[in-house]
Amino acid sequence: MEGFNHSRVSEFVLLGLTDSPELQTFVFVMFSVLYLITMLGNGLILLTVLSTPHLHSPMYFLLSNLSLIDMCLSSFATPKMIMDFFAERKTISFEGCISQIFFLHLFTGTEIVLLISMSFDRYIAISKPLHYSTIMSQRVCAGLVVTSWTVGFLHTMSQLAFTLYLPFCGPNVVDSFFCDLPFIIQLACIDMYVLGIFMISTSGVIALISFLLLLTSYVIILVMIKDHSSTGTSKALSTCTAHFMVVLMFFGPCIFIYVWPFTNFLVDKVLSVFYTIFTPFLNPLIYTLRNQEVKTAVKKKLRHQNLNLGKTTPSYQCNESPV
């Protein structure tokens, strides 16, 4: 990394979310619990889908990948933020800061494309149910996931293409709990305002276009369900509303932060909590655990684990057929 950056700054100081001791204790407990539940919930969903044969379908394959991404997105900065709450000096190395930017844009870019892929999957399931298994084949599903990670990787590399060469020769205080381009570019020793706005705003434009595509897909799906069956409209509306709220919590802060960068860092760092902590926490609750098939499979797996823990010798007699 030293070969890319000829700066005198070797580390950055993170100011965190708050400097109030009372708030720090509350936020520490809250975010620790949220992080633990996020990892356990998404991990349980991932394990359940992988180990349950009747959940090996395109929809659950995409949902399991969403759980994997949420575990990654929740882990790139949250553990350090939790540990830093009671640290006297919250610092991060230059390499660690660049790594946080890399993983942030990798995981958010990947999740954006995956959410679009999931809406496409639901559109095919509703509009072409007889051809669903043919269109959403294993190859297509794998291609959608690979495309999601590829787009995420290309996006994050485009954001870092010029950041590594910026000179950081003085200010090193980041007014946030993690490193991101709007905060870091402001610390460069050269005027990066115009180019910085252009580079950062591309992320906001991508998020805005993706959000509009998802919103359009929800409207189309609701219209199709209403045309096919009036009885299913209420349930579909409830499901789409819940999905839309989580999507709004993910895309809304991204759009605000990146479409209008360098505006209000206090608002930016508060909003960033939504797509780095709250969205990975809510996704398994909204997208997966409201599904009856997944809830049944999770209960069976937990029941099976409890039975195994209650026995003194291993049992190999669990031959339940998938429901």
C-alpha positions in Angstrom: 0.0 0.0 0.0 2.9 2.4 0.6 3.8 2.2 -3.1 0.5 3.8 -4.0 0.4 6.6 -1.4 3.2 9.0 -0.8 1.7 10.7 2.2 2.9 11.6 5.7 -0.4 10.4 7.3 -0.1 6.8 8.4 -3.4 6.7 10.4 -6.7 8.4 10.7 -8.6 9.4 13.9 -12.3 8.4 14.0 -14.6 10.6 16.0 -17.3 8.0 16.2 -21.0 8.6 16.6 -21.0 10.5 19.9 -18.6 11.7 22.6 -21.2 11.6 25.4 -20.3 8.9 28.0 -24.0 8.2 28.7 -24.9 7.9 25.0 -21.8 5.8 24.4 -22.9 3.2 26.9 -26.4 3.0 25.5 -25.2 2.9 21.9 -22.6 0.3 22.8 -25.2 -2.1 24.3 -27.7 -1.4 21.5 -25.3 -2.0 18.6 -23.7 -5.0 20.3 -27.1 -6.7 20.6 -28.1 -5.7 17.0 -24.8 -7.0 15.6 -25.1 -10.3 17.5 -28.7 -10.8 16.3 -27.7 -9.9 12.8 -24.9 -12.4 12.6 -26.9 -15.2 14.3 -30.1 -14.5 12.3 -28.4 -14.3 8.9 -26.1 -17.2 9.7 -29.1 -19.4 10.7 -30.9 -18.5 7.5 -27.8 -19.3 5.4 -27.3 -22.7 7.2 -31.0 -23.6 7.0 -31.2 -22.9 3.2 -28.0 -24.8 2.5 -29.0 -27.8 4.6 -32.7 -28.1 3.6 -33.3 -29.8 0.2 -36.8 -28.3 -0.5 -35.4 -24.8 0.0 -32.9 -25.3 -2.9 -34.9 -23.0 -5.2 -33.9 -19.8 -7.0 -35.7 -17.6 -4.5 -34.1 -19.1 -1.5 -30.7 -19.3 -3.2 -30.9 -15.5 -3.8 -32.1 -14.9 -0.2 -29.2 -17.0 1.2 -26.8 -14.9 -0.7 -28.5 -11.8 0.6 -27.9 -13.1 4.1 -24.2 -13.7 3.3 -23.8 -10.1 2.0 -25.6 -8.7 5.1 -23.2 -10.6 7.4 -20.3 -9.1 5.4 -21.8 -5.6 5.3 -22.5 -5.6 9.0 -19.0 -6.7 9.8 -16.7 -4.4 7.8 -17.0 -1.6 10.4 -19.4 -2.4 13.2 -17.1 -4.6 15.3 -14.4 -1.9 15.3 -17.0 0.8 16.1 -18.2 -1.3 19.1 -14.6 -1.8 20.4 -13.8 1.9 19.9 -16.6 3.2 22.1 -14.4 3.0 25.2 -11.1 3.6 23.5 -9.3 6.7 24.5 -8.0 7.3 21.0 -10.0 5.9 18.1 -7.5 5.4 15.3 -7.4 3.3 12.1 -4.4 2.8 9.8 -4.3 4.2 6.3 -4.5 0.7 4.9 -7.4 -0.2 7.3 -9.2 3.0 6.2 -8.8 2.1 2.5 -9.9 -1.5 3.2 -13.1 -0.2 4.9 -13.9 1.9 1.8 -13.2 -1.1 -0.5 -15.5 -3.5 1.4 -18.2 -0.9 2.0 -18.7 -0.2 -1.7 -18.1 -3.9 -2.6 -20.9 -5.1 -0.3 -23.3 -2.3 -1.0 -22.8 -2.5 -4.8 -23.3 -6.3 -4.6 -26.5 -6.0 -2.5 -28.0 -3.4 -4.9 -27.6 -5.7 -7.9 -28.8 -8.7 -5.8 -32.0 -6.9 -4.7 -32.7 -6.1 -8.4 -32.1 -9.8 -9.2 -34.6 -10.8 -6.5 -37.2 -8.5 -7.9 -36.7 -10.0 -11.3 -37.1 -13.5 -9.8 -40.4 -12.6 -8.3 -41.5 -10.9 -11.5 -40.8 -14.2 -13.5 -42.5 -16.3 -10.8 -45.7 -14.2 -11.1 -45.8 -13.4 -14.8 -44.6 -16.7 -16.2 -45.2 -19.4 -13.5 -45.2 -22.3 -16.1 -41.8 -21.3 -17.4 -40.3 -20.2 -14.1 -38.1 -23.3 -13.6 -36.8 -23.0 -17.1 -36.1 -19.3 -17.0 -34.7 -19.2 -13.5 -32.4 -22.2 -13.9 -29.4 -22.9 -11.7 -27.1 -21.4 -14.3 -29.2 -18.2 -14.4 -29.3 -17.9 -10.6 -25.5 -18.5 -10.4 -25.0 -15.9 -13.1 -27.1 -13.3 -11.3 -25.0 -13.8 -8.1 -21.7 -13.7 -10.0 -22.9 -10.6 -11.8 -23.8 -9.0 -8.4 -20.4 -9.6 -7.0 -18.7 -8.5 -10.3 -20.6 -5.3 -10.4 -19.8 -4.6 -6.8 -16.1 -5.2 -7.3 -16.0 -3.0 -10.4 -17.9 -0.3 -8.6 -15.6 -0.3 -5.6 -12.4 -0.3 -7.8 -13.7 2.7 -9.7 -14.2 4.5 -6.4 -10.7 3.7 -5.2 -9.0 4.2 -8.6 -7.8 7.7 -7.7 -8.2 7.7 -3.9 -5.0 5.7 -3.4 -2.9 8.3 -5.1 -4.3 11.3 -3.1 -1.7 13.1 -0.9 -2.7 13.2 2.8 -0.2 15.4 4.4 -1.9 17.0 7.4 -5.5 16.7 8.7 -6.4 13.1 9.6 -9.6 13.4 11.7 -12.6 11.5 10.2 -16.0 12.7 11.6 -17.6 9.3 11.5 -17.3 5.8 12.9 -15.8 4.4 9.7 -14.0 5.5 6.6 -15.8 6.5 3.4 -15.0 8.7 0.4 -17.0 11.8 1.4 -15.0 12.0 4.6 -11.6 11.0 3.3 -11.5 13.1 0.2 -12.0 16.2 2.3 -8.7 15.5 4.1 -6.6 15.4 0.9 -4.0 18.2 0.6 -5.2 19.2 -2.9 -8.5 20.6 -4.0 -10.6 17.6 -4.9 -14.0 19.3 -4.7 -15.1 19.1 -8.3 -13.6 15.7 -9.1 -14.7 14.4 -5.7 -18.3 15.4 -6.2 -18.3 13.7 -9.6 -16.8 10.5 -8.4 -19.0 10.3 -5.3 -22.2 11.4 -7.0 -21.9 8.4 -9.4 -22.6 6.2 -6.4 -25.7 8.2 -5.6 -26.9 8.2 -9.2 -26.5 4.4 -9.3 -28.4 4.0 -6.0 -31.2 6.3 -7.2 -31.6 4.5 -10.5 -31.6 1.1 -8.8 -34.2 2.4 -6.2 -36.5 3.6 -9.0 -36.1 0.2 -10.8 -37.1 -1.6 -7.6 -40.0 0.7 -6.9 -41.2 0.2 -10.5 -40.9 -3.6 -10.1 -43.0 -3.6 -6.9 -45.7 -1.6 -8.6 -45.7 -4.0 -11.6 -45.9 -7.0 -9.3 -48.8 -5.6 -7.3 -50.7 -4.8 -10.5 -50.1 -8.3 -11.8 -51.3 -9.9 -8.6 -54.4 -7.7 -8.5 -55.2 -8.8 -12.1 -54.7 -12.5 -11.3 -56.4 -12.7 -7.9 -58.1 -10.1 -5.8 -57.8 -12.2 -2.6 -54.0 -12.2 -2.8 -53.7 -8.4 -3.2 -53.9 -7.6 0.5 -51.1 -10.1 1.5 -49.0 -9.0 -1.5 -49.5 -5.4 -0.5 -48.4 -6.1 3.0 -45.3 -8.1 1.8 -44.3 -5.4 -0.8 -44.8 -2.7 1.8 -42.5 -4.4 4.3 -39.9 -5.0 1.5 -40.2 -1.4 0.4 -39.5 -0.1 3.9 -36.3 -2.0 4.1 -35.3 -1.0 0.6 -36.0 2.6 1.5 -33.8 2.3 4.6 -31.0 1.0 2.5 -31.2 3.2 -0.5 -32.5 6.4 1.1 -29.3 7.2 3.1 -27.1 6.1 0.2 -28.9 8.4 -2.2 -28.8 11.3 0.3 -25.1 10.9 1.2 -23.7 10.3 -2.3 -26.0 12.5 -4.5 -25.3 15.5 -2.2 -21.8 14.9 -0.8 -19.9 17.3 1.5 -23.1 18.8 2.9 -23.7 17.8 6.5 -21.3 15.2 7.9 -23.4 14.9 11.2 -26.4 13.9 9.2 -24.3 11.6 6.9 -22.8 9.6 9.8 -26.2 9.1 11.4 -27.8 8.0 8.1 -25.0 5.6 7.5 -26.1 3.6 10.5 -29.2 2.6 8.6 -27.5 0.8 5.7 -24.6 -0.6 7.6 -26.4 -1.8 10.8 -30.2 -1.6 10.7 -30.7 -3.0 7.1 -28.6 -6.1 7.7 -30.5 -6.6 10.9 -34.0 -6.2 9.3 -33.4 -8.1 6.0 -33.7 -11.6 7.5 -36.8 -10.5 9.5 -38.5 -9.0 6.5 -37.4 -11.1 3.5 -37.0 -14.5 5.0 -38.4 -15.1 8.5 -41.9 -13.9 7.4 -41.9 -16.8 5.0 -43.7 -19.8 6.3 -41.5 -22.4 4.6 -38.4 -20.8 6.0 -39.9 -20.5 9.5 -40.9 -24.2 9.4 -37.4 -25.2 8.3 -35.7 -23.1 10.9 -37.9 -24.6 13.7 -37.1 -28.1 12.5 -33.4 -27.3 12.5 -33.5 -25.8 16.0 -35.5 -28.7 17.2 -33.1 -31.1 15.7 -30.1 -29.3 17.3 -31.8 -29.3 20.7 -32.5 -33.1 20.4 -28.8 -33.7 19.6 -27.7 -31.6 22.5 -29.9 -33.5 24.8 -28.4 -36.9 23.9 -25.3 -38.3 25.3 -24.4 -40.2 22.1 -24.7 -39.1 18.5 -27.9 -40.0 16.7 -28.1 -40.9 13.0 -31.8 -41.5 12.8 -33.1 -38.2 11.6 -34.5 -39.0 8.2 -37.3 -36.5 8.0 -38.7 -35.9 4.5 -38.8 -32.2 3.4 -42.2 -30.7 3.6 
